[in-house]
Amino acid sequence: MGDYEPNDPPWTEDQWERFMQRSDARSARFGDLLETLRDHPDRDEIIAREMGWDHMLKDQDSDESGDLDDSFDEPEPATDGLSDADWEEISRDRDELDSIEAYSAGYQCGLNIHEALNDYFDAEDEEPDEDIDRVLSCFQVAAKIAGGHGMGYEDDVLCANIVCCKRALAAADESLEALEALESLEGRDVVDPETLKSLVAEGRHVRYLVDSRIAELRSRVWWDGA
């Protein structure tokens, strides 16, 4: 967690937000480098140097083979070599997620929106639509809730969980605003009016659930977590 020390007060939402923004920027930088240098013979060394991963370069120097060929290759499928205990843990985690109302409602809302837009997606002559792209932000709601749940609920990560939920709320807002924009436009033949009305109501409910989850998690913060 970077600058965090065990004896320090737990991080606030602002501290976690700054940390995650830096992580996002580094992830984007890594992705850009990997795409640009994918076929470069010195790809791994250049990426390690650009990302400040000096330890990787030192490991390479001390390695008799002097080769990092597979450093950034695609990982093996996550299911390879999983034991029965691993599968039980995965199943337990999935059950825990499904019990989070904001997650399950957000996930189902995403599925419903995608199904409602199937005809639009199947139309080969359709131009990309900004509102449609924004509507699909709904898929980020469940993903961010799951990410927060994965961070945990202990004091040292509770505000990180909240920040993930705030990102879920932002995604819910973006999707809902786009749905409402589609609803207000006359002459649009993307989704039939009744289905669109139902999706808007569902989007508002998801937003309410995410907002309520944030409030519930914040009620557990005994320090100045803002």
Secondary structure by P-SEA (a helix, b strand, c coil): ccccccccccccaaaaaaaaaaaaaaaaaaaaaaaaaccccaaaaaaaaaacaaaaaaaaaacccccccccccccccccccccaaaaaaaaaaaaaaaacaaaaaaaaaaaaaaaaaccccccccccccaaaaaaacccaaaaaaaaaaaaccccccaaaaaaaaaaaaaaaaaaaaaaaaaaaccccccccaaaaaaaaaaaaaaaaaaaaaaaaaaaacccccc
